[in-house]
Amino acid sequence: MGLLALALVGLAAWLIWTGRLQRMSARDGMALGTALVGAIMAAKGKPLIGAPLLVGATLFFFAKSQPGRKRSGPGKPAPQPLSPQAVIDARELLGVGPDADAHAVRAAHRRLIASVHPDKGGTEALAAQINAARDLLIKDMSQRH
């Protein structure tokens, strides 16, 4: 029982050390719950039921932590090259020139969004376009440098 308690404490310490308890998904919660149930079952004298649950949960977290392993589910899409016309349209919408830096783009965005924000009587669609134009120009600048 003492060895099992040490294994459970080790798993919890590892989860805290790696920060997984702060960004825990539903699957992580289920695996942690399974580990706890397994530990309790093994401690109560039913190691044939508890040990596989505890080992399975440990393997789940170990496999998830492998850096080279491709995780299932949606990932970040590959960066798409920005079309020159989209960049030109975004500059026109914000009213900045081709030599504008990120500070100028953000200042133009703040000036425009203050007048067209939905809370100020503007439309959500126009505010979304202005936000998208700012994001596109900032992204374009980061890709060029």
Secondary structure, DSSP 8 states (H G I E B T S, - for coil): -HHHHHHHHHHHHHHHHHTTTTT--HHHHHHHHHHHHHHHHHHTT-HHHHHHHHHHHHHHHHHHH-TTS--SS----------HHHHHHHHHHHT--TT--HHHHHHHHHHHHHHH-GGGT--HHHHHHHHHHHHHHHHHHHHH-
